[in-house]
Amino acid sequence: MKIVIDDKIPYIRGAFEPVAEVIYLPGSKTTAEVVQDADALVTRTRTICDARLLEGSAVKFIATATIGYDHIDTAWCEKHGITWTNAPGCNAKSVEQYIAAALFTWALRKRIKLRDKTIGVVGVGNVGSKVARFCEIIGMKVLLNDPPRERAEGPGQFVSLETISREADIITFHVPLNMTGPDATFHLVNDPFLNQLAKAPLLINSCRGEVFDSEAVYDAVEAGTVSGVILDCWENEPEFDLDLLNLAEIGTPHIAGYSKDGKANGTQMSVQAISRFFGLGLDNWQPAGVELPKNTVLEIDGARRDEEAILAEAILGTYDIEADDEALRDAPHLFEQLRGDYPVRREFPVYTIRPKNVAETTIEKLKKIGFNIE
């Protein structure tokens, strides 16, 4: 069999070679001619899998090593007998880390305490549920909004978007991009939404750029309707709105889910999915050689410091979000290169904390977040 693989997918080289012919190509170079006799594709979001690429090909299975799958024309694939799969939750912990770093960076800049704030989490799936749990651990009041889950599970733990608009100091979005239907999220954050905000909240988008109406958000920041925005995803990226970047509290090049752990998880899920479909015997395959940061031990002295300062040091010791912000501001035209050459970032469980003068209650919170304690 023959498998065409986006050559930017990490840790995948050598996975299929014992059982298949493999061709590695940049996603942008994956053409109809290349896939004509391919049995399977392993893609990222930069490979558009639609009739132009797939019609008349031998492709039977597409695995995207990403959470998002709006680059796959799923209806066309299903109509033409092509099975597809994504990697739900593969980088959920990475986005949790991004949001944690963003929140503490913002709080330190503003000299405020997160535990005094109410956060609205819009979209409570793999990512949103982890973000909500993290915020609860650090003492924030958390409001959850997820209409599909509310319909399935009942209204118990969920609130309306209107309630979040009235009560939240911070609103973070973790929804898929749905263009139409009862749960449409395209321009979910638009003029009507922004005009009903009661507390001029901080808005965070780390899901899809088109969930925010960029012009409306820009105007809301200028008018003070919102106190600020933290943006990892942008409309029309990589040709995004530089004026909006200039107004953003933090702006990054769509890398919230770019921890090495998240990438390795997405690759593993894709390889195993193809193996199961074709019976290749790689159902337990795992990636090897996942890079480590230079230092995985954090020594934290809590003397004369409150709990939030200790938590902030731990979180920001794993990820310097300001470096990503600075890199994008310095070279916004290198948006894609910043993504492609993204440095090593590992998630909380890779790190061990050596605490000194830290209360046991704080240590328990660090454990719940995912840190090892020595």
TORZAFI-329920 format. One record per atom (N, C-alpha, C, CB): z, x, y. Coordinates in pm, whole numbers, padded with zeros to 5 digits, always signed. Atoms other than C-alpha are relative to their C-alpha. Glycine has a CB too. Layout:
# TORZAFI-329920
ZXY...
//
This chain:
# TORZAFI-329920
+00000+00084-00119+00000+00000+00000+00000+00088+00125+00123-00096+00000+00012-00073-00126-00041+00098+00366+00090-00065+00105-00147+00005+00048-00093+00047-00103+00219+00070+00644-00031+00073+00130+00148+00021-00044+00019-00058-00134+00151+00125+01016+00131-00013+00076-00117-00072+00077-00132-00007-00062+00460+00231+01209-00012+00052+00143+00095+00089-00082-00010-00051-00137+00524+00266+01583+00075+00133-00005+00073-00102+00094-00057-00133+00016+00595+00637+01615+00124+00025+00086-00103+00103+00033-00123-00014-00077+00881+00578+01861+00122-00057-00072-00016-00069+00134-00114+00053+00075+01097+00409+01598+00075+00117-00061-00046-00100-00111-00074-00119+00044+01374+00659+01523+00042-00006-00146+00123+00020+00086-00061-00018+00132+01493+00788+01186-00082-00060-00114+00137-00061+00000+00076+00069+00104+01211+00619+00994-00093+00094-00076-00080-00112+00061+00095-00090+00067+00995+00920+00907+00055+00043-00136-00029+00124+00089-00038-00034+00137+01002+00982+00536+00053-00116-00081+00101+00107+00002-00058+00113+00073+01144+00641+00448-00096-00058-00102+00043-00108+00097+00096+00067+00086+00825+00496+00300-00094+00094-00074-00081-00096+00080+00101-00091+00055+00628+00808+00208-00003+00006-00153+00023+00136+00053+00007-00005+00148+00733+00806-00160-00073-00119-00063+00139+00008-00056+00051+00122+00063+00595+00455-00211-00122-00059+00072+00109-00103-00006+00109+00061-00077+00322+00395+00050-00074+00105+00082+00055-00110+00093+00072-00078-00100+00053+00544+00270+00052-00044+00136-00156-00019-00011-00062+00032-00128+00201+00564+00619-00081+00060+00114+00146+00052+00005+00065-00047-00121+00033+00592+00960+00096-00024+00117-00137-00072+00024-00085+00011-00118+00245+00663+01270-00087+00004+00125+00106+00115+00003+00077+00009-00123+00098+00558+01604+00088-00054+00112-00125-00090-00019-00067+00068-00111+00228+00474+01953-00033-00148-00004-00041+00062+00137+00023+00144+00001+00267+00099+01986-00124-00040+00076+00117-00072+00057+00116+00034-00083+00000+00093+02256-00132+00039-00066+00010+00069+00135+00120-00045+00070-00246+00262+02018-00023-00073-00132+00008+00149-00026+00014+00076+00124-00197+00017+01733-00105-00109+00024+00138-00062-00044+00114+00088-00027-00535-00158+01733-00038-00081-00123-00120+00081+00048+00048+00083+00110-00708-00419+01521-00069+00086-00106-00096-00107+00052+00068-00088+00094-00917-00144+01364+00100+00075-00087-00091+00100+00075-00102-00077+00074-00607+00055+01264+00068-00086-00105+00105+00058+00097-00077+00085+00091-00432-00242+01102-00088-00077-00097+00086-00097+00079+00093+00080+00080-00743-00379+00929+00040-00005-00146-00139+00055+00012-00034-00003+00142-00634-00265+00581+00148+00030-00022-00084+00103-00072-00144-00023+00014-00259-00234+00648+00066-00121-00064+00064+00029+00136-00077+00108+00062-00017-00437+00439+00119-00042+00086+00049+00043-00136-00120+00029-00078+00275-00412+00682-00001+00081+00129+00128+00031-00082-00020-00069-00127+00363-00316+01038+00149+00010+00027-00074-00073+00116-00135-00013-00054+00688-00178+01177-00016+00029+00148+00083+00114-00073+00032-00004-00143+00691-00234+01552+00125+00005+00086-00082-00120+00038-00096+00025-00106+00886-00234+01873-00061-00106+00092+00035+00132+00079+00048+00106-00088+00840-00469+02167-00130+00035+00071+00105-00034+00103+00122-00039-00070+00547-00268+02302-00126-00027-00082+00007+00146+00036+00116+00036+00082+00319-00375+02013-00015-00152+00001+00016+00053-00147+00024+00144-00008+00174-00721+02082-00067-00045-00130-00087-00037+00125+00049+00044+00131+00130-00887+01744-00052-00142+00012+00113+00008-00109+00063+00131-00016-00114-01170+01800-00136+00002-00068-00014-00037+00150+00129+00012+00068-00458-01283+01688-00092+00118+00030-00069-00130+00041+00087-00112-00037-00631-01001+01877+00027+00122-00087+00018+00036+00147-00035-00115+00084-00444-00745+01668-00018-00031-00148+00145+00042+00026-00020+00029+00142-00412-00928+01336-00112-00076-00068+00124-00077-00016+00100+00086+00064-00709-01159+01281-00093+00082-00090-00082-00075+00106+00085-00067+00097-00901-01056+00971+00063+00120-00068-00123+00043+00066-00066-00115+00062-00648-00790+00874+00064-00040-00132+00106+00058+00096-00069+00023+00127-00467-00749+00545+00151-00010+00017-00032+00111-00098-00144-00002-00026-00124-00757+00712+00068-00123-00059+00028+00008+00150-00078+00108+00061+00127-00964+00517+00141-00008+00056+00006+00019-00150-00140-00004-00044+00454-00858+00681+00011+00085+00127+00092+00056-00113-00030-00074-00123+00570-00751+01029+00151+00009+00013-00064-00068+00126-00142-00020-00030+00914-00601+01090+00010+00064+00137+00069+00090-00109-00026-00063-00129+01019-00540+01448+00144+00050+00000-00024-00099+00118-00132-00064+00004+01312-00301+01479+00078-00030+00128-00014+00152-00019-00061+00044-00126+01439-00498+01779+00059-00139-00019-00104+00000+00115-00052+00136-00001+01643-00808+01850-00109-00097+00044+00125-00012+00092+00101+00088-00055+01368-00961+02061-00126-00001-00084-00032+00040+00140+00125+00011+00076+01050-01087+01902-00105-00080+00077+00025-00067-00137+00100+00074-00077+00859-01248+02190-00132+00075+00008+00053-00028+00139+00128-00071+00009+00593-00979+02137-00077-00039-00126+00023+00151+00001+00066+00049+00121+00510-01151+01805-00039-00147+00021+00094+00015-00124+00044+00139-00004+00301-01469+01811+00040-00062-00133-00157-00012+00026-00058+00045+00128+00521-01624+01545-00075-00120-00057+00147-00034+00019+00071+00119+00049+00334-01953+01527-00132+00041-00065-00027-00100+00116+00127-00045+00058+00002-01776+01468+00024+00071-00132-00076+00093+00098-00030-00073+00124+00157-01547+01207+00035-00096-00114+00116+00098+00023-00040+00094+00105+00316-01833+01018-00119-00084-00047+00112-00093+00051+00118+00078+00036-00009-02032+01027-00094+00080-00090-00074-00046+00126+00092-00087+00073-00196-01733+00880+00069+00077-00112-00066+00097+00094-00064-00056+00118+00055-01647+00609+00061+00138+00018-00096+00005-00110-00063-00130-00026+00210-01342+00776+00148-00022+00023-00066+00071+00122-00145+00008-00015+00585-01313+00730+00045+00103+00105+00071+00025-00137-00051-00093-00100+00780-01154+01013+00153-00003-00001-00054-00035+00141-00145-00007-00012+01135-01042+01072+00036+00087+00119+00066+00054-00130-00053-00086-00107+01335-00903+01361+00131+00062-00050+00023-00082+00132-00125-00068+00040+01667-00715+01362+00116-00057+00080-00011+00154+00022-00104+00065-00081+01922-00963+01499+00133+00073-00009+00018-00145-00044-00132-00063-00005+02245-00802+01610+00000+00150-00017+00085-00058-00103+00002-00143+00030+02125-00448+01545+00064+00083+00110-00143+00048-00023-00056-00078-00110+02226-00327+01889+00103-00078+00081-00111+00048+00091-00096+00084-00071+02487-00588+01977+00119+00082+00051+00050-00112-00090-00112-00084-00043+02766-00329+01990-00041+00093+00114+00054+00083-00118+00050-00083-00109+02549-00112+02214+00002-00077+00131-00141+00050-00031-00001+00081-00122+02508-00395+02465+00144-00029+00043-00078-00132-00020-00142+00016-00032+02881-00462+02443+00052+00123+00076+00083-00023-00128-00042-00124-00066+02940-00097+02537-00057+00007+00142-00045+00122-00082+00063+00001-00132+02693-00129+02826+00075-00092+00096-00147-00044-00011-00071+00095-00086+02867-00439+02963+00139+00051+00032+00007-00138-00068-00133-00055-00024+03208-00276+02921-00003+00108+00107+00059+00056-00129+00012-00108-00098+03097+00032+03115-00038-00056+00137-00104+00103-00046+00041+00060-00127+02929-00182+03381+00118-00068+00068-00113-00102-00023-00114+00071-00058+03239-00396+03431+00104+00096+00057+00066-00090-00105-00102-00093-00049+03480-00104+03460-00052+00084+00117+00046+00093-00114+00057-00074-00113+03244+00092+03687+00003-00084+00126-00145+00044-00031-00002+00093-00113+03208-00209+03915+00142-00021+00051-00063-00134-00039-00138+00024-00040+03583-00276+03914+00061+00121+00071+00084-00037-00123-00051-00120-00065+03665+00085+04001-00059+00017+00140-00031+00123-00085+00063-00010-00132+03415+00083+04287+00062-00098+00099-00150-00025-00011-00051+00106-00087+03555-00242+04425+00152+00002+00013-00044-00135-00053-00147-00010+00000+03919-00144+04359+00064-00135-00034+00051+00048+00137-00056+00126+00048+03986-00466+04170+00036+00014-00147-00100-00117+00021-00042+00000+00140+04139-00549+03834-00079-00106-00077+00152-00026-00012+00077+00094+00080+03926-00709+03568+00088-00108-00060-00074+00075-00111-00087+00100+00065+04225-00882+03411+00030-00119+00091+00131+00066-00042-00019+00112-00093+04245-01099+03723-00122-00089+00011+00036+00053+00137+00127+00066-00021+03888-01221+03683-00038-00093-00114-00108+00103+00019+00059+00092+00097+03707-01504+03505-00145+00037-00019+00015-00148+00045+00138-00034+00030+03383-01416+03330-00065-00113-00079-00009+00133-00078+00079+00096+00076+03119-01661+03214-00101+00073-00085-00070-00100+00093+00095-00060+00093+02922-01557+02907-00102-00107-00038+00073+00058-00128+00106+00097+00025+02591-01742+02887-00085+00052-00115-00088-00025+00129+00062-00045+00124+02453-01713+02535+00103+00072-00084-00121+00092+00030-00112-00054+00079+02712-01653+02265-00047+00023-00143+00123-00097+00003+00050-00039+00131+02508-01511+01979+00059+00132-00043-00152+00007+00001-00049-00129+00048+02535-01168+01822+00057+00086+00112-00112+00075-00070-00046-00082-00111+02567-00996+02158+00109-00069+00079-00117+00035+00091-00095+00070-00085+02743-01257+02367+00137-00017-00062-00053-00133+00036-00130+00017+00065+03015-01313+02109+00081+00129+00004-00019-00045-00145-00070-00129-00008+03098-00940+02110+00045+00028+00142-00091+00114-00050-00039-00017-00140+03100-00928+02489+00120-00087+00030-00118-00034+00094-00111+00091-00024+03329-01231+02498+00129+00052-00062-00031-00139-00055-00119-00053+00067+03568-01076+02246+00055+00120+00077-00032+00041-00144-00045-00116-00077+03581-00750+02444+00074-00046+00126-00120+00090+00037-00062+00047-00124+03659-00937+02766+00135-00065-00025-00093-00098+00071-00130+00059+00036+03937-01131+02595+00102+00110-00030-00015-00094-00121-00091-00109+00035+04087-00807+02460+00058+00064+00125-00072+00106-00085-00048-00069-00120+04109-00654+02808+00070-00095+00097-00114+00069+00070-00082+00093-00077+04272-00970+02946-00072-00089+00097+00098+00075+00072+00074+00088-00088+03995-01155+03124+00002-00144-00053-00144+00048+00017+00025+00138+00042+03959-01533+03119-00148-00015-00029+00047-00103+00109+00139+00004+00044+03638-01606+02930-00045-00145-00015-00017+00076-00133+00065+00131+00015+03415-01915+02962-00130+00019-00077-00026-00066+00140+00116-00014+00087+03146-01965+02699-00098-00114+00023+00043+00004-00147+00106+00101-00012+02813-02144+02744-00110+00032-00100-00057-00005+00145+00106-00019+00099+02570-02187+02456-00041-00137-00052+00046+00093-00119+00037+00137+00040+02397-02529+02431-00039-00015-00146-00111-00047+00085+00032+00019+00142+02243-02473+02083+00124+00005-00090-00099+00106-00044-00122-00006+00080+02579-02368+01939+00089-00121+00026+00076+00129+00030-00083+00117-00031+02756-02651+02120-00050-00124-00074+00002-00026+00151+00055+00114+00075+02519-02905+01963+00034+00011-00147-00151-00008+00018-00025-00020+00144+02575-02753+01618+00148-00005-00035-00058+00132-00044-00141-00019+00034+02949-02690+01639+00094-00095+00072+00041+00139+00031-00086+00086-00080+03078-02944+01890+00042+00070+00127+00122-00041-00080-00026-00054-00133+03200-02896+02246+00126+00083+00013+00007-00111+00096-00133-00059-00008+03540-02746+02163+00015+00123+00087+00045+00033-00133-00022-00127-00070+03505-02387+02285-00100+00026+00113-00006+00112-00097+00107-00025-00095+03207-02430+02517+00018-00081+00128-00135-00032-00063+00001+00071-00128+03167-02530+02881-00143-00006+00051+00095+00070+00104+00133+00015-00057+02870-02634+03088-00031+00116+00094-00012-00134+00076+00041-00101-00097+02669-02400+03306+00055-00034+00139-00154+00011+00004-00057+00042-00128+02795-02605+03599+00145+00046+00013-00008-00152+00015-00139-00047-00003+03156-02520+03506+00006+00149+00028+00071-00033-00132+00005-00144-00026+03071-02152+03491-00039+00028+00145-00100+00069-00097+00042-00018-00140+02898-02184+03829+00116-00021+00096-00113-00097+00034-00115+00029-00087+03219-02324+03979+00112+00103-00016+00054-00139-00029-00125-00070+00028+03480-02104+03813-00012+00150-00021+00062-00059-00117+00012-00140+00042+03337-01763+03720-00010+00096+00118-00121+00017-00090+00014-00111-00095+03383-01444+03921-00114+00093-00041+00132+00079+00009+00105-00083+00057+03132-01269+03694-00074-00088-00101+00058+00130-00068+00079+00074+00101+02846-01421+03489-00095+00099-00065-00079-00121+00065+00087-00091+00075+02671-01222+03218-00086-00080-00096+00083+00106-00076+00099+00079+00073+02359-01346+03039-00045+00073-00126-00121-00032+00090+00038-00057+00130+02279-01288+02670-00079-00103-00080+00126+00046-00079+00083+00106+00059+02010-01545+02594-00136+00056-00038-00017-00118+00100+00140-00037+00027+01666-01515+02433-00088-00054+00111-00047-00054-00137+00096+00053-00097+01359-01573+02648-00075-00115-00064-00099+00112+00048+00069+00120+00044+01248-01930+02581-00077-00057+00119+00100-00106-00059+00083+00043-00114+00959-02037+02800+00005-00151+00021-00145+00044-00022+00003+00146-00011+00976-02410+02724+00108-00060-00091-00140-00055-00036-00090+00071+00090+01184-02674+02547+00136-00027+00062+00017+00079-00126-00131+00039-00054+01537-02808+02587+00089+00119+00033+00071-00089-00098-00081-00119-00025+01683-02456+02582-00083+00109+00069+00059+00053-00131+00081-00096-00075+01427-02293+02812+00089+00089+00084-00103-00073+00089-00080-00095-00077+01567-01979+02971-00084+00075+00104+00066+00101-00093+00083-00062-00103+01269-01866+03181+00049-00045+00137-00149-00036-00020-00055+00027-00133+01406-01841+03537+00120-00095-00007-00110-00059+00091-00126+00075+00007+01735-01990+03423+00082+00022+00126+00081+00042-00126-00066-00033-00127+01881-01811+03723-00104-00014+00111+00062+00145-00002+00100+00034-00101+01680-01975+04000+00072-00053+00124-00102-00105-00055-00062+00048-00125+01739-02123+04343+00103-00110-00024-00107-00051+00094-00101+00104+00022+01913-02442+04218+00128+00054-00063-00057-00110-00087-00118-00060+00063+02145-02238+03993+00079+00081+00103-00041+00089-00118-00067-00089-00094+02223-01985+04265+00068-00077+00113-00100+00100+00059-00054+00077-00112+02284-02248+04530+00127-00076-00037-00103-00097+00051-00121+00073+00039+02561-02411+04324+00118+00093-00032-00029-00088-00120-00108-00095+00030+02767-02093+04276+00111-00012+00103-00054+00145-00003-00113+00027-00090+03114-02145+04420+00073+00126+00045+00098-00091-00068-00087-00116-00027+03271-01796+04410-00079+00128+00027+00093+00022-00117+00085-00118-00024+02980-01562+04496+00020+00104-00109+00030+00061+00138-00032-00089+00112+03002-01405+04150-00093+00121-00009-00005-00076-00129+00086-00108+00046+02865-01079+04016-00085-00053-00114+00083+00125-00044+00089+00042+00107+02559-01150+03797-00048+00122-00078-00121-00080+00056+00044-00109+00086+02461-00931+03501-00110-00051-00091+00118+00058-00083+00109+00033+00092+02130-00941+03314-00030+00120-00089-00128-00043+00078+00035-00103+00098+02098-00733+02999-00072-00061-00119+00126+00075-00048+00071+00067+00111+01886-00975+02795-00151+00007+00019+00044-00147-00012+00142-00002-00030+01537-01044+02937-00020-00015+00150-00074-00111-00078+00021+00002-00144+01405-00981+03286-00037-00136+00054-00104+00097+00037+00052+00127-00049+01233-01318+03314+00104-00112+00000-00117-00041-00083-00108+00098-00010+01565-01502+03274+00043-00016+00146+00121+00042-00088-00031+00004-00143+01620-01416+03642-00129-00016+00080+00076+00129+00044+00107+00009-00100+01385-01532+03918+00030+00109+00103-00007-00145+00067-00031-00118-00082+01372-01197+04099+00007-00031+00149-00102+00107-00024+00001+00031-00144+01283-01337+04441+00123-00080+00038-00127-00078+00038-00118+00083-00029+01560-01597+04425+00127+00084-00005+00009-00116-00100-00118-00085+00010+01814-01338+04313+00010+00094+00119-00003+00081-00130+00001-00088-00117+01711-01099+04590+00053-00076+00122-00143+00055+00027-00042+00080-00115+01754-01375+04848+00149-00035-00008-00083-00128+00010-00140+00037+00017+02093-01471+04701+00093+00118+00031+00026-00049-00143-00079-00118-00034+02223-01115+04728+00001+00021+00151-00055+00126-00072+00011-00016-00144+02095-01089+05084+00087-00102+00074-00145-00013+00044-00074+00107-00066+02260-01420+05173+00148+00001-00033-00059-00134-00037-00139-00001+00041+02588-01338+05000+00038-00112-00094+00087-00006+00120-00026+00105+00099+02551-01628+04757+00056+00059-00129-00129-00080-00030-00062-00078+00107+02624-01370+04489+00050+00130+00061-00102+00027-00118-00059-00121-00057+02841-01066+04550-00074+00126-00041+00145+00012-00040+00076-00115+00046+02611-00835+04355-00067-00030-00131+00089+00121-00013+00067+00014+00129+02388-00789+04053+00000+00135-00072-00146-00051+00020+00016-00115+00088+02385-00547+03762-00117-00035-00091+00132+00032-00083+00124+00035+00068+02039-00535+03608-00045+00112-00093-00110-00032+00101+00062-00091+00096+01915-00368+03293-00141-00048-00034+00085+00011-00127+00130+00061+00034+01618-00605+03248-00061-00055+00129+00016-00114-00108+00070+00029-00124+01355-00678+03510-00127-00080-00027-00035+00129+00075+00130+00066+00008+01068-00915+03563-00111+00102+00017-00012-00112+00106+00122-00082-00012+00730-00747+03511+00023+00148-00026-00059-00017+00137-00022-00143+00027+00884-00422+03389-00115+00053-00087+00139+00023-00070-00065-00102-00083+00794-00142+03404-00036-00005+00148-00034+00135-00053+00035+00011-00143+00633-00249+03737+00095-00100+00065-00151-00045+00020-00102+00094-00043+00955-00403+03863+00022+00008+00151+00131+00026-00074-00024+00016-00143+01087-00499+04206+00095+00109+00051+00059-00140+00030-00081-00110-00051+01210-00183+04382+00098-00047+00107-00090+00109+00056-00093+00053-00099+01366-00387+04661+00125-00056-00067-00068-00109+00085-00114+00053+00073+01585-00559+04406+00087+00113-00056-00047-00092-00114-00076-00118+00044+01684-00222+04260+00086+00054+00114-00095+00110-00053-00075-00053-00114+01790-00110+04607+00123-00084+00032-00090+00007+00122-00114+00088-00026+02021-00411+04633+00101-00003-00116-00048-00140+00027-00084+00014+00119+02164-00386+04280+00122+00092+00006-00080+00029-00126-00119-00084+00017+02516-00260+04217-00031+00112-00101+00121-00085-00048+00042-00094+00103+02382-00092+03902-00137-00046-00049+00104+00008-00118+00132+00030+00055+02021-00073+03784-00037+00103-00105-00107-00005+00111+00033-00090+00111+01908+00073+03453-00131-00043-00065+00114+00003-00104+00136+00027+00049+01573+00093+03268-00006-00065-00139-00077+00127-00004+00004+00077+00125+01627-00166+02991+00047+00084-00119-00143-00052-00026-00055-00088+00103+01850+00063+02783+00138-00046-00051+00010+00143+00054-00134+00044+00040+02161-00150+02727+00018+00011-00151+00024-00145+00044-00009-00005+00145+02085-00164+02355-00045+00131-00061-00080-00109-00059+00063-00125+00045+01972+00199+02330+00097+00103-00057-00073+00061+00113-00085-00096+00071+02269+00357+02156-00073+00046-00126+00138-00064-00037+00060-00050+00124+02168+00572+01862+00039-00088-00117+00043+00145-00026-00045+00089+00107+02373+00338+01643-00089-00123-00008+00147-00041+00022+00084+00119-00003+02170+00037+01755-00140+00028-00050-00006-00055+00138+00133-00036+00046+01842+00215+01698-00002+00022-00152-00049+00127+00072-00008-00024+00144+01951+00331+01352+00014-00131-00076+00117+00093-00032-00016+00130+00066+02060-00023+01263-00131-00077-00006+00105-00084+00074+00128+00070-00002+01725-00169+01370-00098+00058-00099-00059+00003+00139+00088-00066+00096+01536+00087+01165+00040-00035-00143+00003+00152+00020-00049+00031+00135+01754+00028+00861-00036-00143-00040+00152+00020-00008+00030+00140+00031+01709-00349+00881-00148-00020-00027+00045-00091+00114+00145+00014+00019+01330-00312+00909-00046+00058-00133-00075+00068+00114+00039-00065+00127+01293-00070+00618+00045-00086-00117+00061+00141-00010-00051+00079+00111+01512-00281+00394-00072-00134-00013+00150-00024+00017+00072+00128+00005+01329-00603+00489-00138+00017-00066-00017-00058+00142+00130-00026+00062+00989-00454+00397+00017+00032-00147-00072+00116+00071-00026-00033+00140+01136-00314+00078+00023-00125-00083+00121+00092-00011-00027+00123+00075+01266-00654-00028-00126-00083-00017+00108-00084+00071+00120+00083+00005+00937-00827+00054-00101+00052-00102-00065-00007+00138+00100-00059+00088+00718-00584-00138+00058+00058-00129-00075+00108+00074-00063-00056+00119+00972-00475-00402-00015+00150-00011-00058-00065-00123+00023-00145-00006+00966-00110-00300+00119+00083-00050-00033+00041+00141-00115-00074+00049+01312-00018-00427+00078+00074+00107-00044+00097-00102-00071-00065-00110+01444+00081-00083+00101-00094+00064-00100+00050+00106-00086+00105-00055+01681-00212-00042+00131+00055+00057+00031-00102-00106-00124-00059-00050+01979+00019+00020-00024+00122+00088+00089+00039-00117+00034-00117-00082+01798+00275+00237+00081+00001+00128-00150+00001+00033-00073-00019-00127+01997+00415+00530-00057+00121+00073+00153+00017-00026+00052-00114-00076+01884+00645+00810+00097+00118-00005-00026-00039+00145-00080-00121-00001+02005+01003+00812-00023+00075+00131-00034+00091-00121+00017-00087-00116+02058+01255+01090+00021-00066+00134-00133+00058-00004-00027+00065-00128+02188+01020+01358+00085+00095+00086+00073-00138-00020-00063-00103-00083+02284+01251+01646+00139-00041+00048-00089+00030+00118-00133+00019-00055+02640+01290+01768+00005+00056+00142+00107+00066-00089-00021-00061-00131+02751+01352+02127+00075+00132-00015+00078-00095+00093-00065-00130+00006+02893+01693+02212+00148-00012-00030-00020+00074+00131-00145+00018+00019+03248+01560+02215+00029-00141-00047+00076+00030+00131-00035+00132+00053+03380+01275+02003+00150-00026+00007-00049-00013-00144-00145+00015-00014+03750+01324+02087+00034-00016+00148+00076+00121-00062-00042+00027-00136+03898+01175+02404+00151+00012+00010-00046-00140+00046-00144-00017-00022+04241+01299+02514+00038-00076+00127+00038+00151+00012-00035+00088-00112+04402+01038+02739+00151+00003+00021-00048-00144-00025-00141-00001-00039+04734+01079+02920+00025-00122+00088+00039+00132+00075-00025+00123-00073+04870+00745+03034+00117+00005+00095+00022-00108-00096-00117-00010-00086+05160+00878+03239-00030-00053+00140+00048+00146+00008+00010+00058-00134+05208+00675+03561-00134-00068+00025+00023+00109+00106+00127+00071-00014+04888+00481+03496+00012-00136-00067-00117+00082-00061-00006+00132+00062+04841+00114+03423-00103-00010-00113-00025-00110+00105+00083+00017+00119+04668-00021+03116-00149+00000+00033+00036-00128-00071+00142+00011-00031+04339-00097+03289-00062+00136+00030-00021-00094+00118+00050-00134-00028+04303+00261+03410-00021+00077-00130+00098+00076+00091+00014-00067+00130+04356+00386+03054-00122-00053-00075+00127-00020-00086+00116+00059+00066+04102+00142+02911-00131+00046+00065+00009-00154+00003+00120-00045-00071+03853+00239+03180-00036+00143-00038+00020-00011+00152+00028-00139+00036+03890+00610+03098-00060+00009-00140+00128+00084+00008+00051-00002+00138+03831+00540+02728-00145-00049-00004+00087-00087-00091+00135+00057+00002+03524+00320+02785-00100+00094+00065-00001-00136+00071+00094-00083-00074+03362+00545+03044-00009+00140-00058+00041+00007+00146+00010-00126+00072+03439+00848+02829-00106-00002-00108+00132+00033-00061+00106+00011+00100+03184+00716+02581-00138-00019+00062+00029-00116-00094+00129+00034-00059+02912+00617+02828+00009+00006+00152-00047-00139-00046+00010-00013-00145+02833+00724+03185-00117-00084+00050-00017+00149+00041+00106+00091-00042+02637+00424+03306-00057+00040+00136+00053-00143+00006+00049-00041-00132+02612+00572+03655-00111+00105-00010+00115+00055+00084+00108-00098+00020+02395+00852+03518-00133-00072-00024+00032+00094-00119+00122+00078+00023+02143+00592+03394-00048-00066+00129+00024-00107-00108+00033+00060-00128+02157+00416+03731-00065+00103+00092+00126-00059+00066+00053-00106-00086+02096+00742+03916-00139+00043-00045+00094+00120+00002+00130-00043+00052+01807+00838+03688-00110-00099+00039+00005+00014-00152+00101+00099-00036+01625+00511+03756-00028+00001+00150+00044-00140-00043+00020-00002-00145+01680+00526+04132-00079+00123+00044+00136-00005+00073+00069-00124-00036+01557+00884+04144-00148-00005-00037+00066+00118-00068+00140-00001+00048+01236+00809+03952-00036-00135-00062-00023+00114-00103+00030+00131+00057+01165+00436+03912-00137-00007-00066+00009-00106+00107+00134-00001+00060+00802+00516+03830+00002+00056-00143-00097+00083+00087-00013-00055+00135+00929+00687+03513+00077-00096-00091+00070+00137+00004-00074+00102+00075+01076+00362+03376-00019+00017-00152-00045-00140+00043+00027-00009+00144+00906+00393+03037+00044+00136-00057-00150-00021-00028-00042-00132+00048+00974+00765+03010+00151+00009-00013-00050+00110+00096-00147+00001+00009+01344+00710+03079+00045-00071-00126+00061-00067+00124-00031+00069+00125+01348+00468+02789-00036+00087-00121-00076-00134-00008+00049-00076+00114+01144+00689+02560+00078+00127-00026-00143+00034+00019-00074-00125+00012+01348+01003+02629+00149-00020+00019-00052+00102+00100-00140+00034-00026+01686+00832+02639+00095+00094-00075+00029-00146-00039-00090-00097+00063+01974+01073+02569+00092-00064-00104+00085+00069+00105-00089+00046+00106+02230+01047+02291+00112-00086+00060+00059+00120-00078-00116+00085-00030+02471+00756+02332+00048-00060-00131-00034-00112+00105-00057+00056+00122+02703+00657+02050+00108-00102+00036+00058+00112-00089-00089+00112-00025+02927+00352+02020+00147+00036-00025-00039-00118-00086-00144-00027+00002+03307+00324+02027+00052+00054-00133+00073-00125+00033-00059-00048+00126+03375+00374+01652-00026+00147-00031-00050-00083-00112+00025-00143+00021+03230+00727+01672+00110+00085+00063-00137+00038+00058-00095-00076-00081+03509+00829+01910+00144-00015-00051-00007-00045+00145-00143-00004+00032+03869+00927+01838+00078+00027+00128+00031+00108-00108-00084-00018-00118+04134+00893+02107+00131+00066-00041+00027-00136+00071-00132-00062+00015+04435+01125+02124+00084-00044+00118-00011+00157-00006-00075+00054-00113+04677+00925+02336+00133+00073+00022+00026-00149-00023-00129-00055-00039+04976+01061+02524+00056-00090+00108-00013+00148+00050-00065+00089-00097+05223+00842+02711-00076-00131+00016+00013+00070+00134+00074+00126+00000+05024+00533+02616+00078-00103-00082-00145+00018-00056-00078+00105+00066+05204+00209+02526-00069-00046-00128+00022-00118+00094+00055+00044+00126+05160+00076+02176-00090-00123+00017+00113-00032-00097+00084+00118-00023+05019-00251+02311-00140+00041+00047+00065-00094+00104+00129-00050-00047+04743-00054+02485-00076+00067-00114+00019+00098+00117+00063-00062+00117+04677+00149+02172-00060-00105-00091+00102+00086-00077+00052+00107+00084+04633-00175+01978-00129-00058+00059+00104-00111-00016+00124+00048-00063+04374-00291+02231-00114+00099-00022+00022-00024+00150+00102-00101+00024+04186+00038+02196-00052-00008-00144+00056+00140+00028+00041+00017+00140+04183-00012+01819-00090-00122-00016+00123-00013-00092+00080+00122+00010+04050-00366+01858-00139+00020+00059+00071-00117+00070+00131-00029-00061+03772-00237+02084-00086+00079-00096+00018+00077+00132+00077-00074+00100+03671-00004+01800+00031+00147-00009-00142-00016+00027-00033-00142+00001+03820+00336+01878+00088+00036-00119+00069+00038+00129-00095-00059+00094+03988+00554+01621+00112+00063+00081-00069+00105-00092-00115-00057-00068+04337+00668+01718+00060+00111-00086+00105-00110+00031-00055-00114+00075+04472+01007+01618+00146+00021+00037-00082+00130+00030
//
